[in-house]
Amino acid sequence: MLRGYGETPVSPTHTNAQRLYKWALRVLHLASTHGTNQHGAMSVETKMARTVDQQIAETQAKLARLKTRQKASETRRKIIVGAIVTSAALNDPKIARWMASTLRKNATREVDQKELVGLLEDLDQEAAKADQT
């Protein structure tokens, strides 16, 4: 997620954590300035509300950590599958032909196409071996 042109990317998790932190500071500030009796002690309602708010903040932070871990796991899985399929394609002309065709059809962004040029050449060479036999 980009904040603006030329700025560094900021992950949604990071910005959510910042918002959560600022929110928690506001809640703590309100709890420390309001809800006290004449002796400066917090009322029972304020203590309970603060505890519930803290639990909500902790749960939201835990959810953000779990989502980050899940995304990292999905990325690792994609890398592993990609490496296995690429390795198989470079050793089997049928798979090479299928993979080259699939990549050409689905890699529509110019950046992705440039990144795949070398691999597509290797796949085409492997697919050509089937035509020679």
C-alpha positions as CSV (number, residue, x, y, z in Angstrom):
1,M,0.0,0.0,0.0
2,L,1.6,3.3,-1.0
3,R,1.0,6.5,0.8
4,G,1.8,8.8,-2.1
5,Y,3.9,9.1,-5.2
6,G,7.6,8.6,-4.4
7,E,7.1,7.6,-0.8
8,T,8.1,4.2,0.6
9,P,5.4,1.5,0.8
10,V,3.7,1.1,4.2
11,S,2.0,-2.1,5.1
12,P,-1.6,-2.1,6.2
13,T,-0.6,-4.0,9.3
14,H,1.9,-1.2,10.2
15,T,-0.7,1.5,9.8
16,N,-3.3,-0.5,11.8
17,A,-0.8,-1.0,14.6
18,Q,-0.1,2.8,14.6
19,R,-3.8,3.5,14.8
20,L,-4.3,1.0,17.5
21,Y,-1.4,2.5,19.5
22,K,-2.8,6.0,19.2
23,W,-6.2,4.8,20.2
24,A,-4.8,3.1,23.3
25,L,-3.0,6.2,24.3
26,R,-6.2,8.2,24.0
27,V,-8.1,5.7,26.1
28,L,-5.4,5.7,28.7
29,H,-5.3,9.5,28.8
30,L,-9.1,9.7,29.2
31,A,-9.0,7.0,31.9
32,S,-6.3,8.9,33.8
33,T,-8.1,12.3,33.6
34,H,-11.7,11.2,33.8
35,G,-13.5,8.8,36.0
36,T,-11.7,9.7,39.2
37,N,-13.4,10.6,42.4
38,Q,-12.4,13.6,44.6
39,H,-9.5,11.6,46.1
40,G,-8.0,10.8,42.7
41,A,-9.1,7.1,42.8
42,M,-10.7,5.6,39.6
43,S,-14.3,4.5,39.8
44,V,-15.1,0.8,39.4
45,E,-16.8,1.5,36.1
46,T,-13.7,3.3,34.7
47,K,-11.5,0.4,35.8
48,M,-13.8,-2.1,34.1
49,A,-14.1,-0.1,30.9
50,R,-10.4,0.3,30.7
51,T,-9.9,-3.4,31.2
52,V,-12.4,-4.2,28.4
53,D,-10.7,-1.7,26.1
54,Q,-7.3,-3.2,26.9
55,Q,-8.6,-6.7,26.1
56,I,-10.0,-5.4,22.8
57,A,-6.7,-3.8,21.9
58,E,-4.8,-6.9,22.8
59,T,-7.1,-9.1,20.8
60,Q,-6.8,-6.8,17.8
61,A,-3.0,-6.8,18.1
62,K,-3.0,-10.6,18.3
63,L,-5.3,-10.8,15.2
64,A,-2.9,-8.5,13.3
65,R,0.0,-10.8,14.2
66,L,-1.8,-13.9,13.1
67,K,-2.8,-12.3,9.8
68,T,0.9,-11.4,9.2
69,R,2.0,-14.9,10.0
70,Q,-0.7,-16.4,7.7
71,K,0.4,-14.2,4.8
72,A,4.1,-15.2,5.4
73,S,3.0,-18.8,5.3
74,E,1.1,-18.4,2.1
75,T,4.1,-16.6,0.5
76,R,6.4,-19.5,1.5
77,R,4.0,-22.0,0.1
78,K,3.9,-20.2,-3.3
79,I,7.7,-20.0,-3.4
80,I,8.0,-23.8,-2.8
81,V,5.3,-24.7,-5.3
82,G,6.8,-22.4,-7.9
83,A,10.3,-23.8,-7.4
84,I,9.0,-27.4,-7.7
85,V,6.9,-26.7,-10.9
86,T,9.7,-24.7,-12.5
87,S,12.2,-27.5,-11.8
88,A,9.8,-30.1,-13.3
89,A,9.1,-27.9,-16.3
90,L,12.8,-27.5,-17.1
91,N,13.1,-31.3,-17.2
92,D,9.9,-32.3,-19.0
93,P,9.0,-30.9,-22.4
94,K,5.2,-31.3,-21.8
95,I,5.3,-29.4,-18.6
96,A,7.6,-26.8,-20.1
97,R,5.1,-26.2,-22.9
98,W,2.2,-25.9,-20.5
99,M,4.1,-23.6,-18.1
100,A,5.3,-21.3,-20.9
101,S,1.8,-21.1,-22.3
102,T,0.3,-20.4,-18.9
103,L,2.9,-17.8,-18.0
104,R,2.4,-15.9,-21.3
105,K,-1.4,-15.9,-20.8
106,N,-1.5,-14.8,-17.2
107,A,1.6,-12.6,-16.7
108,T,0.0,-9.4,-18.2
109,R,2.0,-6.7,-16.4
110,E,5.0,-5.5,-18.3
111,V,7.2,-5.8,-15.1
112,D,6.2,-9.4,-14.7
113,Q,6.8,-10.2,-18.4
114,K,10.3,-8.7,-18.2
115,E,11.1,-10.8,-15.2
116,L,10.1,-14.0,-17.0
117,V,12.0,-13.5,-20.2
118,G,14.9,-15.8,-19.3
119,L,12.7,-18.5,-17.9
120,L,10.4,-18.4,-20.9
121,E,13.4,-18.9,-23.2
122,D,14.5,-21.9,-21.1
123,L,11.0,-23.4,-21.2
124,D,10.8,-22.9,-24.9
125,Q,14.1,-24.7,-25.4
126,E,12.9,-27.6,-23.3
127,A,9.5,-27.7,-25.1
128,A,11.4,-27.8,-28.4
129,K,13.1,-31.0,-27.4
130,A,9.7,-32.8,-27.7
131,D,9.3,-31.5,-31.2
132,Q,12.7,-32.9,-32.2
133,T,11.9,-36.4,-31.1
